[in-house]
Structure formats: C-alpha cells, structure tokens
C-alpha cells in the first residue's frame, strides 16, 4: 500500500509540475468563463446546460494531452521496464496513473464550480441539473482517461497516443449520427455506443443507471485492457 501511495504521489507530482497541466487548466477556464458569461447574458437564464455540453467537447480535446505521456513517455525513456520490476502489480501501476490523471480532471471541475457559485449568488438556479451535470462529467472524464491510458500503453510516441485517443473520442461522439441510418437492431447497438447519447441526460438533470453503467463499463474495460497490454510487455 505504501508503494502504491508513493507511485501515486510521484505521478501526481509529475503531472502538476508540468507546464501542460497549467496551460490546459488556464485555457479551459478562460474558454468556459467566456462561454458562461456570453450564454448568461444572451439567455438570461440561471442554467449551466450549455456549459456542460461545451465542457463535454473540451474534455475530449484536452484529455488526450493529459494521458498521452503516462505510459508512452515511460516506454520512450526506457523506464517502463524498471517500473514493472517494482514491488507493484500491473493493476496498481495502472490505477496510480489513472488516479493521477483523474486528479487533474477533478481540479478542473472544482475550479469550474465558480460558475455555479456565480449563478447561486446572482440568481436562484435549479441545482438538480447542476449536480447531475458535474456527476456526468466526472463519469465521462473517467471513461476518457481510461481510453487515453490504453492508447498511451500501446505506443511509445506521445503524439500518436494523443491522436489515437482523439480519434476514438470523436468517433464515439458522432457515431449516433450514423447509427440512425442502419437497420434494426444494428441501429440501437451503434447509437448506444455514443458518448453524447449517454451524457445528454446528465446535462439536463436526469440520471439513469444505464448511462452510469455505460461510463463505468468503458472505464473498467479500458483499464483492464491497459493492464493486459502491460502484462504482455
């Protein structure tokens, strides 16, 4: 347990000591702050529905930059073999890197809570959709991080890892548009693979076990595949 805590601290320190973490947080907050202000003045409604959908898109663009180095850099620097010989299982190594990346996602979500606080200060918003929206973003972020971690474990090139993650994210974002063109029951199967289809209810204040199960299943499946990828090294 102590070895796991040391590795988790090392990964979190490496992530938060890198300039890219602060660049991503700054860009994220600036874009969302501008969008929040513009949406509030145009709609005159104390709602964060549009903000959650924009965070959804921004997460797909930023998570590949967070996860691309987690394993790819280890392989490039020839330190992955050293890490695998440490008194830690592959599961513990993957979980440490996953939790370190998720910590940055959580920080970004916590900082964006200033928008919800502004709504509460100047108006009387319905906090149900706000709570469900943040919960959905957390689940969505975990699925993205798991997928990005898997991509990073499959290549030694950080750019390729980021491109693989981004390609998968974009495909699963728009796949429902093609799913409706397919005959039944293939249309239902393809549409249910869409990230946006499962995130949309969270953004508008609804929480369904099927959507929670989808994001948790993607997270667990990608982490399991990452462990298998490491075990084959």
Order of alpha helices (4+ residues) and beta strands (2+ residues): alpha-alpha-alpha-alpha-alpha-alpha-alpha-alpha-alpha-alpha-alpha
